[in-house]
Amino acid sequence: MLKKPRTFFAIHRFESKCYEDSAGKLEVREPMVQSGLLGETQTYDFGWDETESLALINASVEQVKANIGDTPVVVYGAGAHTTQHWSQLATLNVVAIADKNPDLWGTTLKSLPIIGPKDIPKYAQHTIISSRAYEANILSELTVLLPDIECHRLYGDDYMSVRLDVWAQELEQRVLAFQPKLLVHTPTHVKENLSAEFFLRLKQQLPDLKILTIWWDYDEENTDSGYLEYERQVLRYADLVIENSNGTRLERMHKQMPPYDRHPNPEQVIFHPTWFDPSLFYYDPAIEKDIDIAIFGSRVGERGYWIDLLKEHYGDRFHHIGGVSGENRNPLPTAEYAELLRRTKIVVNTQTYPFREQCKGKVREAIQCGCVLIEQDNQETRLFEKMCQSNSIHYFSGRDDLFSLIDHHLKEFDDSNETSTARRNVLDWCLGLLKKM
C-alpha cells in the first residue's frame, strides 16, 4: 500500500488570478487533496498581483514618453497583451503594430497596419515590446534583425528579482519548518519562477524530499526560447514533471531529439493532464442545460475567428463567455464559470496559436461538467482522449464540419445520457502520480 506523503504545495499564481481561482489550486492542489491519498498538507501561495503589473506598465510607458516624446513608435505584438493594455500604449505616437505571425500582415488593429518585424524601419526608429512571456526573446530577436532600431521594454529583467528573493526566503522557511516528503510546485511565467538553485538547496537540506512540478505551456519554435531553458532548469531538480497539454512532443524529448537534445533527465517528464477540483466541476442532472452553444475563454489568436463565425451563424443561441486577457476581458470567478459549464449543452473549443497544439484545460472542464465537447482537431486532445476513454469529444477541422456537428448534437442532445466521472478520474490521476513518484 502506498504511504500517504506529508505534502507541501507551493502555488505560484499568475497575476490575473487570485489564489481561489488559480490553476495551481484548482488543477493540482484540490484534486490531490480531495483524492484522500495524501497525508498532512500545507500550502503557500505567492505571486505578482495584477495591480502591480499595471503600475509597472504605466511607469514604463511614461518613461518611454519622457525619452522620445511624440516620436513615432511601433508596438511589437498584435495579441491580447496589446489590446488589454491599449489605453496605456495609445498615449504614445503609435504608427503601426508589428507581429511575426504572417497571417496578420496586411490587416489592422486599432485602425493601424499590422506589419512584419522587418518592416519596422519603414515606420519608426523606435519599437515598444508588448509581451510579458516573450519580452526577452523578442528583444533578442530584434537586436539581431534590426540593430539600428531602439527597443523599449515594459517589464525588463529586474522587475521581479526583489519579490522573488522575498518569496524564496518565505517558502524556504515554511518548507523546512513543515518537513514534507513531497513538494508540489506549480509555476508561473517562465521568466518569473524561482531558480533551480533554490530547489536544489531545499533538497540538500531535506534529502528525502521529492519534488513534483507542472509544465503549463511550451514553445518549440525558438531553440533559445525561455520555455525550453526553463524546462532544462526544472529537470535539474524535479523528480517528476507533468506535461499538462502536449504529450506527443515527449517521444522526441525522451529520445533527446532537437530541440530537446540539451534536456537532462527527460525520462522524468510524463503526459498526465490534470483534472479540476471535483467539488466545483461536476455534472448535475438536476440542472437544466439552457445554454445551447458556448466558447469559453479569452478572445485571443485564432479563437476570435471562430467566435465571430458562430455568432454570425447561430445568433443568440451562441454565447462567448469569460476570458482573462484581451480588450474585452471578462474574468469570471471559478464557481460561476463552473456553474455556467454545467448549464451548457455544447462547448466549442479551439486552438489559439498556429505554432502549437494543446490539450487545453477546457477539454477536461467540459467533460467533468457533462457537456458535449466539439474540439478543433488536434493530436494532443486525441492522445488525452485515449487515456481517459471519453466518448464526449467530437472533432472539427473547418466551418462546415463545425456547423454539422453542432446541428446534429443540438437535435440529438439528451443530457440524461451524460454521467459524471469527475471524482473517479481525479482519484485515478492522483494515484498514478504517487505511484510514479
Secondary structure, 3 states (H helix, E strand, C coil): CCCCCCEEEEEECCCCCCHHHCHHHHHHHHHHHHCCCCCCEEEEEECCCHHHHHHHHHHHHHHHHHHHCCCCEEEECCCHHHHHCHHHHCCCCEEEEECCCHHHCCCEECCEEEECHHHHHHHCCEEEECCCCCHHHHHHHHHHHCCCCEEEECCCCCCCHHHHHHHHHHHHHHHHHHCCCEEEEECCCHHHCCCHHHHHHHHHHCCCCEEEEEECCCCCCCCCCHHHHHHHHHCCCCCEEEECCCCCHHHHHHCCCCCCCCCCCHHHEEECCCCCCCCCCCCCCCCCCCEEEEEECCCCCCHHHHHHHHHHHHHHHEEEECCCCCCCCCCCCHHHHHHHHHCEEEEEECCCCCCCCCCCHHHHHHHHCCCEEEEECCHHHHHHHHHHCCCCEEEECCHHHHHHHHHHHHHHCCHHHCCCCHHHHHHHHHHHHHHHC
